[in-house]
Amino acid sequence: MNERYFSRELGPLGQFVQDLAQKYAAIWWDSSTALPLIKNRYTTRNQSRIASELEELIERLRKAEHKNGDAINQSRTKMIKPHLERISQWSGIRLDREFSTGFNRSSKRFLELVEDFDPSMKPENIYQAMRNVWIMNSLQYYMKTATECTIPVFAYSMLYPYTDNILDDPALSLETKLAIKLKLKYWLEGRDCTYESDYQEKLFRLVEMIEQHFPRRRYPGVFQSMLTIYNAQIRSLIQQRAHSVPYDVDILNISLEKGGTSVLADGYLIRGEMSPAEADFSFGFGAFLQFADDIQDIPDDLARGQMTMFSQLADKYPLDALANKLLNFIRSVTLMHLSRNEHGKLIDLIIDNCDFLVIEAVARNRRFYSDDYLDRVQQYFPLRFTAFDDLTARLKRTYRSRKSRKIPARSVFSALVKMGLNGDEI
């Protein structure tokens, strides 16, 4: 019965993905559970200075928001820049200037395209799609391609909130979700299939936008790569709903396929084709980003009954060793593909920012970790964890009533710390 929902039109990528999933599973199991060497280490004094700087910045943003009633605009860029420069200096979190300029330019272009395509889109969905734009921008940097939000980058990134939110909606039955995904499969395979709702029309238009830029016959890998992530999502959807016992399902393989094929498709949608080495790196990049998402989403996954490598053990055992394993896995994959001589800046960008993401996830969900572990990793975060809680709460209050549809409150903290260091508006 379920076979009809899977695509058989993967071409050579079908076997390629299976081989890569096995390869990265072995690397995951071989990754150490000891805390790795983390470059950025903070004294209590520096953490206090960063917290004070962020408090002042948040207060200035709050006053500006109240006074103007709109989002941060360019007139306020001058106000923000000195704070971000000091935070950057004290935290050691820096982006390459060339990359960050293209990064911010790409973000602005993406938001313009969203406004044209779906002006009613919710802020959290915009941010979800924008995160994929940023991943694709990182791949563009790796592939020495202009860092920009092209039409295929926009269209593929927009498929995320439209499809993921359907998959995660507990109000919809498995049969309903599969029926919606079946339509997407037909469009990705190039079949004639009419849409039956505004939602389906949006999916159809996004696929059409990609095909207009990358004609199907000339760039078969583009659509085959999107069908690999489609199949991975279907497999996850069916198996997650069919089983509830940990280890009864190969959660590791499902996670590797979902994450790996997602960024594999990202790579194909940048210029239509990739070398085997580029495809291998893209898959590995996607694999550890999937794990980084999973470690951040533990509470939501527990609430939904969604099994991941992290949620299946959460509230049963401390996740200290799994968090360390993820940090080491990220290093293993990155250093396996990138050389210091050629990709030094990109290595630092990936590892530093992923360290930040993982430790931020630990800070947000401290109940899943031992007290000793929290004491150890806190020194590698720009803030004391209690200060992080306070500042996050203040940001939520500041942006709770904001009308801006740019970045939701939950993500503002990370954006302030990690981005905008050249003073551009995000």
KEPAZA-932500 format. One record per residue (C-alpha): residue in three letters; x, y, z. Coordinates in Angstrom, 1 decimal, m for minus. Layout:
REM KEPAZA-932500
code ala px X py Y pz Z .
...
//
This chain:
REM KEPAZA-932500
code met px 0.0 py 0.0 pz 0.0 .
code asn px 2.7 py 2.5 pz 1.0 .
code glu px 4.9 py 1.8 pz m2.0 .
code arg px 2.8 py 4.0 pz m4.2 .
code tyr px 3.9 py 7.0 pz m2.2 .
code phe px 7.6 py 6.5 pz m2.9 .
code ser px 9.2 py 7.7 pz m6.1 .
code arg px 11.2 py 5.3 pz m8.3 .
code glu px 12.7 py 8.1 pz m10.4 .
code leu px 15.8 py 8.8 pz m8.4 .
code gly px 18.2 py 7.7 pz m11.1 .
code pro px 21.8 py 7.1 pz m9.9 .
code leu px 21.1 py 9.2 pz m6.8 .
code gly px 19.1 py 6.4 pz m5.3 .
code gln px 22.1 py 4.1 pz m4.7 .
code phe px 24.4 py 7.1 pz m4.0 .
code val px 22.2 py 8.2 pz m1.1 .
code gln px 22.1 py 4.7 pz 0.4 .
code asp px 25.9 py 4.5 pz 0.2 .
code leu px 26.3 py 7.9 pz 1.9 .
code ala px 23.8 py 7.1 pz 4.7 .
code gln px 25.9 py 4.0 pz 5.5 .
code lys px 29.1 py 6.0 pz 5.3 .
code tyr px 27.9 py 8.7 pz 7.7 .
code ala px 26.3 py 6.2 pz 10.1 .
code ala px 29.8 py 4.6 pz 10.5 .
code ile px 31.3 py 8.1 pz 11.2 .
code trp px 28.6 py 8.8 pz 13.7 .
code trp px 29.3 py 5.6 pz 15.7 .
code asp px 33.0 py 6.2 pz 15.5 .
code ser px 32.7 py 9.8 pz 16.9 .
code ser px 33.9 py 10.2 pz 20.4 .
code thr px 31.6 py 10.9 pz 23.4 .
code ala px 34.2 py 13.1 pz 25.1 .
code leu px 33.9 py 16.9 pz 25.0 .
code pro px 36.1 py 18.1 pz 22.1 .
code leu px 38.4 py 21.1 pz 22.2 .
code ile px 36.2 py 24.2 pz 21.6 .
code lys px 37.9 py 27.3 pz 20.4 .
code asn px 35.8 py 30.0 pz 22.0 .
code arg px 36.1 py 30.0 pz 25.8 .
code tyr px 34.7 py 32.8 pz 27.9 .
code thr px 35.7 py 34.1 pz 31.3 .
code thr px 32.9 py 35.1 pz 33.7 .
code arg px 34.0 py 38.7 pz 33.2 .
code asn px 33.6 py 38.5 pz 29.4 .
code gln px 30.2 py 36.8 pz 29.8 .
code ser px 29.1 py 39.6 pz 32.1 .
code arg px 30.3 py 42.3 pz 29.6 .
code ile px 28.5 py 40.6 pz 26.8 .
code ala px 25.3 py 40.3 pz 28.8 .
code ser px 25.4 py 44.0 pz 29.8 .
code glu px 26.0 py 45.0 pz 26.1 .
code leu px 23.0 py 42.9 pz 25.0 .
code glu px 20.8 py 44.3 pz 27.8 .
code glu px 21.6 py 47.8 pz 26.6 .
code leu px 21.0 py 46.9 pz 23.0 .
code ile px 17.7 py 45.2 pz 23.8 .
code glu px 16.5 py 48.2 pz 25.7 .
code arg px 17.4 py 50.6 pz 22.9 .
code leu px 15.6 py 48.3 pz 20.4 .
code arg px 12.6 py 48.2 pz 22.7 .
code lys px 12.4 py 52.0 pz 22.9 .
code ala px 12.9 py 52.3 pz 19.1 .
code glu px 10.2 py 49.7 pz 18.5 .
code his px 7.8 py 51.5 pz 20.8 .
code lys px 8.6 py 54.9 pz 19.2 .
code asn px 8.4 py 53.9 pz 15.6 .
code gly px 6.1 py 50.9 pz 15.7 .
code asp px 7.9 py 49.0 pz 12.9 .
code ala px 10.9 py 46.8 pz 12.3 .
code ile px 14.5 py 47.8 pz 12.6 .
code asn px 15.2 py 50.1 pz 9.7 .
code gln px 18.4 py 51.5 pz 8.2 .
code ser px 18.2 py 54.6 pz 10.3 .
code arg px 18.7 py 52.4 pz 13.3 .
code thr px 21.6 py 50.5 pz 11.8 .
code lys px 24.1 py 53.1 pz 13.2 .
code met px 22.6 py 52.5 pz 16.7 .
code ile px 23.0 py 48.7 pz 16.5 .
code lys px 26.5 py 48.5 pz 14.9 .
code pro px 28.7 py 49.6 pz 17.8 .
code his px 26.9 py 47.1 pz 20.1 .
code leu px 27.4 py 44.3 pz 17.7 .
code glu px 31.1 py 45.2 pz 17.1 .
code arg px 31.8 py 45.1 pz 20.8 .
code ile px 29.9 py 41.8 pz 21.3 .
code ser px 31.9 py 40.4 pz 18.3 .
code gln px 35.2 py 41.5 pz 19.8 .
code trp px 34.4 py 40.0 pz 23.3 .
code ser px 32.8 py 36.8 pz 22.1 .
code gly px 35.2 py 35.9 pz 19.3 .
code ile px 32.2 py 35.2 pz 17.0 .
code arg px 33.0 py 36.7 pz 13.7 .
code leu px 31.9 py 36.2 pz 10.1 .
code asp px 34.0 py 36.7 pz 7.1 .
code arg px 33.1 py 40.2 pz 5.8 .
code glu px 32.6 py 39.0 pz 2.2 .
code phe px 30.3 py 36.2 pz 3.3 .
code ser px 28.3 py 38.2 pz 5.8 .
code thr px 27.6 py 41.0 pz 3.2 .
code gly px 26.3 py 38.4 pz 0.7 .
code phe px 24.4 py 36.6 pz 3.5 .
code asn px 22.5 py 39.8 pz 4.4 .
code arg px 21.9 py 40.8 pz 0.8 .
code ser px 20.5 py 37.3 pz 0.2 .
code ser px 18.2 py 37.6 pz 3.2 .
code lys px 16.8 py 40.9 pz 2.1 .
code arg px 16.1 py 39.5 pz m1.4 .
code phe px 14.4 py 36.5 pz 0.1 .
code leu px 12.1 py 38.6 pz 2.2 .
code glu px 11.1 py 40.7 pz m0.9 .
code leu px 10.3 py 37.5 pz m2.8 .
code val px 8.2 py 36.2 pz 0.1 .
code glu px 6.2 py 39.4 pz 0.1 .
code asp px 5.4 py 38.9 pz m3.5 .
code phe px 4.6 py 35.2 pz m3.3 .
code asp px 2.7 py 34.9 pz 0.0 .
code pro px 2.2 py 38.2 pz 1.9 .
code ser px 0.1 py 36.4 pz 4.6 .
code met px 2.9 py 33.9 pz 5.5 .
code lys px 3.5 py 33.7 pz 9.3 .
code pro px 6.8 py 35.0 pz 10.7 .
code glu px 7.9 py 31.6 pz 12.1 .
code asn px 7.4 py 30.0 pz 8.7 .
code ile px 9.4 py 32.8 pz 7.0 .
code tyr px 12.2 py 32.1 pz 9.4 .
code gln px 12.0 py 28.4 pz 8.8 .
code ala px 12.4 py 29.0 pz 5.1 .
code met px 15.1 py 31.6 pz 5.6 .
code arg px 17.2 py 29.1 pz 7.5 .
code asn px 17.4 py 27.0 pz 4.4 .
code val px 18.4 py 30.0 pz 2.4 .
code trp px 21.3 py 30.5 pz 4.8 .
code ile px 22.3 py 26.9 pz 4.4 .
code met px 22.3 py 27.3 pz 0.7 .
code asn px 24.3 py 30.5 pz 1.0 .
code ser px 26.9 py 28.5 pz 3.0 .
code leu px 27.1 py 26.0 pz 0.2 .
code gln px 27.4 py 28.8 pz m2.4 .
code tyr px 30.4 py 30.0 pz m0.4 .
code tyr px 31.9 py 26.5 pz m0.4 .
code met px 31.2 py 26.1 pz m4.1 .
code lys px 32.8 py 29.5 pz m4.9 .
code thr px 29.5 py 30.8 pz m6.3 .
code ala px 27.9 py 34.2 pz m5.7 .
code thr px 26.1 py 34.3 pz m2.3 .
code glu px 22.6 py 35.2 pz m3.3 .
code cys px 19.0 py 34.2 pz m3.2 .
code thr px 18.2 py 33.1 pz m6.7 .
code ile px 14.7 py 32.0 pz m7.7 .
code pro px 15.5 py 28.3 pz m7.3 .
code val px 17.0 py 29.0 pz m3.8 .
code phe px 13.8 py 30.9 pz m2.9 .
code ala px 11.4 py 28.3 pz m4.3 .
code tyr px 13.1 py 25.2 pz m2.7 .
code ser px 13.5 py 27.0 pz 0.6 .
code met px 9.8 py 27.9 pz 0.6 .
code leu px 8.8 py 24.2 pz 0.1 .
code tyr px 10.1 py 23.6 pz 3.7 .
code pro px 7.4 py 25.4 pz 5.7 .
code tyr px 4.6 py 24.4 pz 3.3 .
code thr px 5.5 py 20.6 pz 3.5 .
code asp px 7.0 py 20.3 pz 7.0 .
code asn px 4.1 py 22.0 pz 8.7 .
code ile px 1.7 py 19.6 pz 7.1 .
code leu px 3.8 py 16.6 pz 8.2 .
code asp px 4.0 py 17.9 pz 11.8 .
code asp px 0.3 py 18.8 pz 12.1 .
code pro px m1.2 py 16.5 pz 14.6 .
code ala px m4.7 py 17.4 pz 13.5 .
code leu px m4.2 py 15.7 pz 10.1 .
code ser px m4.4 py 12.0 pz 9.6 .
code leu px m1.5 py 10.0 pz 8.1 .
code glu px m3.7 py 9.3 pz 5.0 .
code thr px m4.3 py 13.1 pz 4.5 .
code lys px m0.7 py 13.9 pz 4.8 .
code leu px 0.3 py 11.1 pz 2.3 .
code ala px m2.3 py 12.3 pz m0.2 .
code ile px m0.9 py 15.8 pz m0.1 .
code lys px 2.7 py 14.5 pz m0.5 .
code leu px 1.6 py 12.3 pz m3.4 .
code lys px 0.6 py 15.4 pz m5.4 .
code leu px 4.1 py 16.9 pz m4.7 .
code lys px 5.6 py 13.6 pz m6.0 .
code tyr px 3.7 py 13.8 pz m9.2 .
code trp px 4.8 py 17.4 pz m9.8 .
code leu px 8.5 py 16.6 pz m9.0 .
code glu px 8.3 py 13.7 pz m11.4 .
code gly px 6.9 py 15.9 pz m14.1 .
code arg px 3.4 py 14.3 pz m14.3 .
code asp px 0.3 py 16.2 pz m15.2 .
code cys px m1.7 py 16.6 pz m12.0 .
code thr px m4.1 py 19.4 pz m11.1 .
code tyr px m4.1 py 21.2 pz m7.8 .
code glu px m7.2 py 21.4 pz m5.8 .
code ser px m6.6 py 24.1 pz m3.2 .
code asp px m4.7 py 27.4 pz m2.7 .
code tyr px m2.2 py 25.5 pz m0.7 .
code gln px m1.6 py 22.9 pz m3.4 .
code glu px m1.4 py 25.7 pz m6.0 .
code lys px 1.5 py 27.2 pz m4.0 .
code leu px 3.4 py 23.9 pz m4.0 .
code phe px 2.8 py 23.6 pz m7.8 .
code arg px 4.0 py 27.2 pz m8.4 .
code leu px 7.2 py 26.6 pz m6.5 .
code val px 8.0 py 23.4 pz m8.4 .
code glu px 7.2 py 25.3 pz m11.6 .
code met px 9.6 py 28.1 pz m10.7 .
code ile px 12.4 py 25.6 pz m10.2 .
code glu px 11.7 py 23.9 pz m13.6 .
code gln px 11.6 py 27.2 pz m15.4 .
code his px 15.1 py 27.9 pz m14.2 .
code phe px 16.4 py 24.3 pz m14.4 .
code pro px 14.7 py 22.5 pz m17.3 .
code arg px 14.0 py 19.0 pz m16.4 .
code arg px 15.7 py 17.3 pz m19.3 .
code arg px 18.9 py 19.3 pz m19.1 .
code tyr px 19.2 py 19.1 pz m15.3 .
code pro px 17.8 py 15.7 pz m14.2 .
code gly px 19.8 py 15.8 pz m11.0 .
code val px 17.8 py 18.8 pz m9.7 .
code phe px 14.6 py 16.8 pz m9.6 .
code gln px 16.1 py 13.5 pz m8.7 .
code ser px 17.7 py 15.2 pz m5.6 .
code met px 14.4 py 16.7 pz m4.6 .
code leu px 12.8 py 13.3 pz m4.9 .
code thr px 15.4 py 11.8 pz m2.6 .
code ile px 14.4 py 14.2 pz 0.2 .
code tyr px 10.8 py 13.5 pz m0.7 .
code asn px 11.3 py 9.8 pz m0.2 .
code ala px 13.2 py 10.3 pz 3.0 .
code gln px 10.3 py 12.4 pz 4.4 .
code ile px 7.8 py 9.7 pz 3.4 .
code arg px 9.8 py 7.0 pz 5.0 .
code ser px 10.1 py 9.0 pz 8.2 .
code leu px 6.4 py 9.8 pz 8.2 .
code ile px 5.3 py 6.2 pz 7.7 .
code gln px 7.8 py 4.6 pz 10.1 .
code gln px 7.4 py 7.3 pz 12.8 .
code arg px 3.6 py 6.7 pz 12.9 .
code ala px 3.8 py 2.9 pz 12.6 .
code his px 6.2 py 2.3 pz 15.5 .
code ser px 6.5 py 3.7 pz 19.0 .
code val px 9.2 py 1.5 pz 20.5 .
code pro px 12.8 py 2.9 pz 20.6 .
code tyr px 15.2 py 1.0 pz 18.4 .
code asp px 12.4 py m0.8 pz 16.6 .
code val px 13.0 py 1.7 pz 13.8 .
code asp px 16.4 py 2.7 pz 12.4 .
code ile px 16.2 py 6.3 pz 13.6 .
code leu px 19.8 py 7.0 pz 12.7 .
code asn px 19.4 py 6.1 pz 9.1 .
code ile px 16.1 py 8.0 pz 8.8 .
code ser px 17.8 py 11.1 pz 10.3 .
code leu px 20.8 py 10.8 pz 8.1 .
code glu px 18.7 py 10.4 pz 5.0 .
code lys px 16.4 py 13.3 pz 5.8 .
code gly px 19.2 py 15.7 pz 6.7 .
code gly px 21.6 py 14.5 pz 4.0 .
code thr px 19.2 py 14.5 pz 1.1 .
code ser px 17.8 py 17.9 pz 2.1 .
code val px 21.2 py 19.7 pz 1.7 .
code leu px 22.1 py 17.4 pz m1.3 .
code ala px 19.1 py 19.0 pz m3.0 .
code asp px 20.3 py 22.4 pz m1.8 .
code gly px 23.5 py 21.9 pz m3.7 .
code tyr px 21.8 py 20.8 pz m6.9 .
code leu px 19.5 py 23.9 pz m6.8 .
code ile px 22.5 py 26.2 pz m6.7 .
code arg px 23.8 py 25.5 pz m10.2 .
code gly px 22.0 py 22.5 pz m11.4 .
code glu px 24.7 py 19.9 pz m11.0 .
code met px 27.5 py 18.9 pz m8.6 .
code ser px 30.6 py 16.8 pz m8.6 .
code pro px 30.6 py 13.6 pz m6.5 .
code ala px 32.9 py 15.3 pz m3.9 .
code glu px 30.5 py 18.3 pz m3.6 .
code ala px 27.5 py 16.0 pz m3.3 .
code asp px 29.3 py 14.0 pz m0.6 .
code phe px 30.1 py 17.1 pz 1.4 .
code ser px 26.5 py 18.4 pz 1.0 .
code phe px 25.1 py 15.2 pz 2.3 .
code gly px 27.4 py 15.2 pz 5.3 .
code phe px 26.7 py 18.9 pz 6.0 .
code gly px 22.9 py 18.1 pz 5.9 .
code ala px 23.4 py 15.1 pz 8.2 .
code phe px 24.9 py 17.1 pz 11.1 .
code leu px 22.5 py 20.0 pz 10.6 .
code gln px 19.6 py 17.5 pz 11.0 .
code phe px 21.1 py 16.4 pz 14.3 .
code ala px 21.6 py 20.0 pz 15.3 .
code asp px 17.9 py 20.6 pz 14.6 .
code asp px 17.0 py 17.5 pz 16.6 .
code ile px 18.9 py 18.5 pz 19.6 .
code gln px 17.2 py 21.9 pz 19.6 .
code asp px 13.7 py 20.4 pz 19.1 .
code ile px 13.8 py 17.8 pz 21.9 .
code pro px 10.8 py 19.2 pz 23.9 .
code asp px 8.6 py 19.6 pz 20.7 .
code asp px 9.6 py 16.1 pz 19.5 .
code leu px 8.7 py 14.6 pz 22.9 .
code ala px 5.3 py 16.4 pz 22.9 .
code arg px 4.6 py 15.0 pz 19.4 .
code gly px 5.9 py 11.5 pz 20.1 .
code gln px 8.5 py 12.0 pz 17.4 .
code met px 11.6 py 9.8 pz 17.8 .
code thr px 15.0 py 11.2 pz 17.0 .
code met px 18.5 py 10.2 pz 18.2 .
code phe px 18.0 py 12.7 pz 21.1 .
code ser px 14.3 py 12.5 pz 22.0 .
code gln px 14.2 py 8.7 pz 22.3 .
code leu px 16.7 py 9.0 pz 25.3 .
code ala px 15.6 py 12.4 pz 26.7 .
code asp px 14.1 py 12.2 pz 30.2 .
code lys px 15.6 py 8.7 pz 30.5 .
code tyr px 19.3 py 9.4 pz 30.6 .
code pro px 21.4 py 12.6 pz 30.6 .
code leu px 22.2 py 13.5 pz 27.0 .
code asp px 25.8 py 14.7 pz 27.8 .
code ala px 27.5 py 12.0 pz 25.7 .
code leu px 25.1 py 12.5 pz 22.8 .
code ala px 25.8 py 16.2 pz 22.7 .
code asn px 29.5 py 15.6 pz 22.8 .
code lys px 29.1 py 13.0 pz 20.0 .
code leu px 27.4 py 15.5 pz 17.9 .
code leu px 30.1 py 18.1 pz 18.4 .
code asn px 32.7 py 15.5 pz 17.4 .
code phe px 30.6 py 14.3 pz 14.4 .
code ile px 30.5 py 17.9 pz 13.1 .
code arg px 34.2 py 18.2 pz 13.3 .
code ser px 34.8 py 14.8 pz 11.7 .
code val px 32.6 py 15.5 pz 8.7 .
code thr px 33.9 py 19.1 pz 8.2 .
code leu px 37.6 py 18.2 pz 8.4 .
code met px 37.1 py 15.2 pz 6.2 .
code his px 36.0 py 17.4 pz 3.3 .
code leu px 37.6 py 20.7 pz 3.9 .
code ser px 41.3 py 21.6 pz 4.1 .
code arg px 42.8 py 24.4 pz 6.2 .
code asn px 44.8 py 25.8 pz 3.3 .
code glu px 41.8 py 26.2 pz 1.0 .
code his px 38.8 py 26.4 pz 3.3 .
code gly px 40.1 py 27.8 pz 6.6 .
code lys px 37.5 py 30.5 pz 6.9 .
code leu px 34.6 py 28.1 pz 6.0 .
code ile px 35.9 py 25.5 pz 8.6 .
code asp px 35.8 py 28.1 pz 11.3 .
code leu px 32.4 py 29.4 pz 10.2 .
code ile px 30.9 py 25.9 pz 10.3 .
code ile px 32.4 py 24.6 pz 13.5 .
code asp px 32.1 py 27.9 pz 15.5 .
code asn px 28.5 py 28.4 pz 14.6 .
code cys px 27.6 py 24.8 pz 15.1 .
code asp px 29.2 py 24.8 pz 18.5 .
code phe px 27.1 py 27.8 pz 19.3 .
code leu px 23.9 py 26.1 pz 18.1 .
code val px 24.6 py 22.9 pz 20.1 .
code ile px 25.5 py 24.7 pz 23.3 .
code glu px 22.6 py 27.1 pz 22.9 .
code ala px 20.3 py 24.0 pz 22.6 .
code val px 21.8 py 22.7 pz 25.8 .
code ala px 21.2 py 26.0 pz 27.5 .
code arg px 17.6 py 26.1 pz 26.4 .
code asn px 16.9 py 22.5 pz 27.5 .
code arg px 19.1 py 22.1 pz 30.6 .
code arg px 16.8 py 19.5 pz 32.2 .
code phe px 18.1 py 16.9 pz 29.8 .
code tyr px 21.8 py 17.2 pz 31.0 .
code ser px 23.7 py 16.6 pz 34.2 .
code asp px 24.7 py 19.5 pz 36.4 .
code asp px 28.4 py 18.7 pz 35.9 .
code tyr px 28.0 py 18.8 pz 32.2 .
code leu px 26.2 py 22.1 pz 32.3 .
code asp px 29.0 py 23.6 pz 34.4 .
code arg px 31.6 py 22.4 pz 31.9 .
code val px 29.9 py 23.7 pz 28.7 .
code gln px 28.8 py 27.0 pz 30.1 .
code gln px 32.3 py 28.4 pz 29.8 .
code tyr px 32.0 py 27.9 pz 26.0 .
code phe px 28.9 py 30.1 pz 25.6 .
code pro px 29.0 py 33.9 pz 25.4 .
code leu px 26.5 py 34.1 pz 28.4 .
code arg px 26.0 py 32.5 pz 31.7 .
code phe px 23.0 py 30.3 pz 31.2 .
code thr px 20.9 py 32.2 pz 33.8 .
code ala px 21.7 py 35.5 pz 31.9 .
code phe px 20.7 py 33.7 pz 28.7 .
code asp px 17.3 py 32.9 pz 30.2 .
code asp px 16.7 py 36.5 pz 31.3 .
code leu px 17.8 py 38.0 pz 28.0 .
code thr px 15.7 py 35.5 pz 25.9 .
code ala px 12.6 py 36.4 pz 28.1 .
code arg px 13.3 py 40.1 pz 27.6 .
code leu px 13.6 py 39.7 pz 23.8 .
code lys px 10.3 py 37.8 pz 23.7 .
code arg px 8.6 py 40.6 pz 25.6 .
code thr px 10.1 py 43.2 pz 23.4 .
code tyr px 9.1 py 41.5 pz 20.1 .
code arg px 5.8 py 39.9 pz 21.3 .
code ser px 3.7 py 42.6 pz 19.6 .
code arg px 6.0 py 43.5 pz 16.8 .
code lys px 4.4 py 43.7 pz 13.4 .
code ser px 7.6 py 43.0 pz 11.5 .
code arg px 7.5 py 39.7 pz 9.6 .
code lys px 11.3 py 39.4 pz 9.4 .
code ile px 12.6 py 37.2 pz 12.1 .
code pro px 10.5 py 35.9 pz 15.0 .
code ala px 11.5 py 36.7 pz 18.6 .
code arg px 12.9 py 33.2 pz 19.4 .
code ser px 15.6 py 33.7 pz 16.8 .
code val px 16.5 py 37.3 pz 17.5 .
code phe px 19.1 py 36.5 pz 20.2 .
code ser px 21.1 py 34.2 pz 17.9 .
code ala px 20.8 py 36.7 pz 15.1 .
code leu px 22.1 py 39.6 pz 17.3 .
code val px 25.1 py 37.6 pz 18.5 .
code lys px 26.1 py 35.9 pz 15.2 .
code met px 25.0 py 38.2 pz 12.4 .
code gly px 24.8 py 41.8 pz 11.2 .
code leu px 28.3 py 42.5 pz 12.2 .
code asn px 28.8 py 44.7 pz 9.2 .
code gly px 25.8 py 46.8 pz 10.2 .
code asp px 23.5 py 45.7 pz 7.5 .
code glu px 19.8 py 45.2 pz 8.2 .
code ile px 18.8 py 41.5 pz 8.3 .
//
